[in-house]
């Protein structure tokens, strides 16, 4: 069954004049798997979504955007949400997804013992920056070979192109706000 995600990927691929084969080569994903994603028969992993978004030249959350208007207010009950059940993690976009935007704000909730992705992953280019502010819980932030523990009220920043991930090693859910400039997640 086609979803907002699947129809957006298909529409963006066609707008850019890419075949499934060409998108497959750009993402290192098989054309068959991409076809299943576009038809809503398969759900891509976070790593696959990032590769698809990068190949299509958009942010990950642009792929799940149900509208493309100039939105200035995002109501709490209207946030675009991406859940990754295999990691018990939820990402919510707090910023408008529009062309030309200079930043992207994402609130992430990690269940105890979970991480944002399977391993350290980069996104964006060498100029992209990420700022993180922990709202509640304890988050272990790993960036390249460094690892720091952040508690509620703590903040950190780093280059998005450095491989990184967030882990909740505490007993309670951890919630943090990540702001990327320019949008790259």
Secondary structure, 3 states (H helix, E strand, C coil): CCCHHHHHHHHHHHHCCCCHHHHHHHHCCCHHHHHHHHCCCCCCCHHHHHHHHHHHCCCHHHHHCCCCCCCCCCCHHHCEEEEECCCCEEEEECCCCCCCCCCEEEEEEECCCCECCCCCECCCCCCCEEEEEEEECEEEEEECCEEEEEECCCEEEEECCCCEEEECCCCCCEEEEEEEECCCC
